[in-house]
Amino acid sequence: MLSVPSCDENPGSGSTGIDARSPSPSAPGASELDSARLLQGQREVLIRHGGECYRLRHTRNDKLILTK
């Protein structure tokens, strides 16, 4: 099983190296991120949002699952 640090163990260091692309025509104001750049070769990443920690997981079936 993959060991993933908690959000508190891995605070953001500023720049993530992830570029936002131009907004999608179907969602005005939305930015598009490539999942491969977001995951950076890992199967899971932790995302801090509004004081909560979320886990984004890439499954064996090539799906993305976001859990709190």
Summary of the structure (lengths in Angstrom):
residues: 68
radius of gyration: 13.3
end to end distance: 18.9
largest distance: 39.0
contacts: 115
relative contact order: 0.19
helix: 7%
strand: 25%
